[in-house]
Amino acid sequence: MGNKFLQYFSLTIAVIGAINWGLIGFFNLNLVALLFGSMSWLSRIIYGLVGLCGLYLLTFYGLVEQDKTTA
């Protein structure tokens, strides 16, 4: 169960990060900086979590390859 939680948590944080980047790209609105301050310690933690979750999600490519071979 712990592995499933980590997968869903990472995916959720990465999606939130992607939405934030979309807001920056389309509307020049950084929601994290707006809510928590520009480069405050809390916003730095959030940016770090998004980066770590993105790195973890790279391992999902291996899962996709495994599913392809078993199908």
HUKAWO-V620737 format. One record per pair of residues at least 24 apart in sequence whose C-alpha atoms are under 7 Angstrom apart, sorted by the first residue. I is the first residue (numbers start at 1). J is the second residue. Records with the same first field share a line. If there is no record, write none. Layout:
I = J / J
This chain:
10 = 53 / 57
13 = 50 / 53
14 = 50 / 53 / 54
17 = 50
